[in-house]
C-alpha cells in the first residue's frame, strides 16, 4: 500500500469537521425554551396515515416521519433529520467546488459561507424545506457533471433527484421553469437530442406517478391549498422585500455570494456555466411574479456560493491577510447577527431587544403585522401546556370509543397527538390533512373541543343546546405563544343530532378543498 496523500487527507479531515460542525450547530443554537414547531407536528402525524399524497405536502416527508417514528420519535431524532439534510447539502457544495477544480481554501470558504447563513436556521426545523434545498443543490451538481462529461448516469441522477424533489415539495417545479429557458438559450440545449433524456424523463414520471394519480383522484387539492395560501399569506408579500431578503439571508457571506453571481456573469472561465446564472434570475422573477415567500428561493444559493468560493480562492491566492479578513468578516458578522438568525434568545431576551428585531423585519408575521416575537418562535410555545390540559379532559372520559377530540387547527391537533401521555389519542381538526383523519364509526357522545386563540364564543353558547354538560378545563397561558388563550372544553352527554352535524361539517369542509 502506498503512502496516504497528505493533501487528500487534509481535505477529508476538513470535510468531516465541517459536516460534524453543521449537525452540531443545528442543536447548539436552539434555546431549550422552544418546543417543536406547529408544522413539525403535522408532518410527524403523517407517519400514522401513510398515503400517496396529502393536502399540505407530497408524500416523501411522511416516509421520513415513519422512519423517525421507528427510531423512537424523540425530539433529538426529529431535529437530526433536517440537520443531516443540511450536512448533505454542504457535501454537494463541497463536491461542486471540487468539480470546478477549487482548492482546499475554496472548499473551506464555501463551508463557512454555508454555515454562516440562513441555511443553518432552515435545517433546525423538521419541514420539507431542508430536503428541498438539498434537492435543488444536487440538481445543479448533476447537470454540471452531465454538461461536462455528457455521461448518461448524471442525466438519470438528475431525473431521479427532480422526482424526489417533487415528491418532497412542489416548489421544485419553479426550478424547472427557470432551468428550461436557461438551457434552451445556451449551447447546453444539445441535451434535448440526447437519447437518454427521454427515458430519464419517463423514469422521473414513473417515480412521481403515485402522487400525480392521487392528486387527480382527489381533484387536485394542491391547487386549493395554493389558493388558500395566496389569499391568507402570500397576499401580504412585498416584492421589494422579497429581493432584499434574498441578500439578507446571506449577509455574513455576502462577499462569497456576490462573487458567485459576478463571476458567472463576467468571469470567462465560468462562461460555459452561464445557464446557472440565467436560471437564478429567471426563477427569482417567476417567484416574484407569484409573490412567493422569500425562503422558497433558498435552493438557488448553495451552487452560487460554490462558484463564489472558487473565484475568490483564485483572486486571493497567497494573499493571506485578505483571506484572513474575509473569514473573519464572515464568522464575526454571523456571531453578531446570530440572535436574529437563530432561536438562541429566549422570548424575554427578544422583548428586551425588540427594536433590533423590528429593524430587520423579524417581527413581521405572514399577516403583514409586527408582533412581540418572530412568528416561528411564537409557533414553538404552549404546546405541552395544551396537551396537558387535553390529558386532564381525556382522563375524565369513561367511554373513549365514543369520544371525539377536535382542535381548532392542525398545530393544536398534532401537538396533542405528539405530547399527550396517552397513546393513540387521535386529535383531529377541520384543518389541513386532519380533515381526512376523522374516525366517525360510532356516534359521538363526548366531545373535547379546543378553541382558537381568539375565541368568539368563550361560553360555548353554540354547543349548549347539543350537550347536557359543558366544562372548561383551562386555556393556554404561556406568554407570547401564538395559541395563547386557546381553550380546552369537555362536552358531555351529546344529543343524537350531534354526530350527523359533525359529519355534515366534515363533508362541507372537504368540498371546500
C-alpha angles and dihedrals in degrees: 000000000000127000115276115260106251092207093051091045091052091051093050091047092051092046093052090046093053094044092052091044090051092056095043095050090055087066102032096054096055118090111231091228089079122085127201119305121256092245092052091060092056093049092048092050090055087073087072093053106041112187142150090260147001134208092243106039141357117270104263094086090056089058091053088049091051089053091048089051091051089052093054105280090244123154091249092058092045090054094041095064098061090039090056091047088054090050090052089050089053089050090056089050089053091049091048090054088050090051089054088052092248118168129231091277090057091049092050090047093054091045093052092043090051094048094046096058143076088275088080090058091046091058094056093071126072097230134121090260096084094055089042092061090043091053094048091050092049091048091056091046095051092046090051090052093045095050089049101044101021088218118155094222091069091050091054091045088052092051094048091049091051089050093049089046089053092050088051101045132347087225088093088075088072089058090052089050088054095043099052100063091037091057095041095056094048132063089262089082086096084087088082092066094049107114090217095058096078097047086049090053090048089051090052091048090050091053094050096038097096090058094043090052089048091052091050095048091047093048095252103294087183088073092052089046090053092049090051090048090049094051098043106031116006091052087073094051115116113211094212090051088050092061094041092052091053088070096036088060087063101029093130090049094039096124092053091047095048089046089054094050094042096046092051088054102040112012109098095210089062097042093103088060094056090120087076096059090042089053089050095054096041093049092048090051091050091048090049092050091055091043092238123184113269096243092057087082097052092104090069095066111063091068091048090052089052093053091045092051092052093047094048092047088059094045092046097044108146090353093119099169094052090045091052091048091052092053091044092052092047095050100035095047089049091052090050092050095039096106089055094048103038134037094249095125121078117232089260091054091049091052089050090053094038096138093053092056094042093053092062095043094249092134095053111108129202088267088068094246132112118245138183095265136022108274095245091054093049087050090059100061139076097026098112090049090052093049091049091054092049090049089057090053092043091053090058093057115095101184104045093172089076095042125114121192110197122182127197094239144004093263092059093045094048094045091052091050092048103041101033116112088220117085119230093010088155106204112185139184142199084244132096117324094344088077087075096045100069116128106210100161092121132041114269111246100159127038130193107197125193112196130205125268090256100045113187093193107046093163093051092233090158092062099038095091091056103047132052094215133024121186127183108221096187144281139251110274101171105133116249094003110144088230095049108143095026107141134216117216132184112212113190139190098019121205119243094257093062096081096051090047092053092047090051091050091051092052091047091052091047090052089054087058 
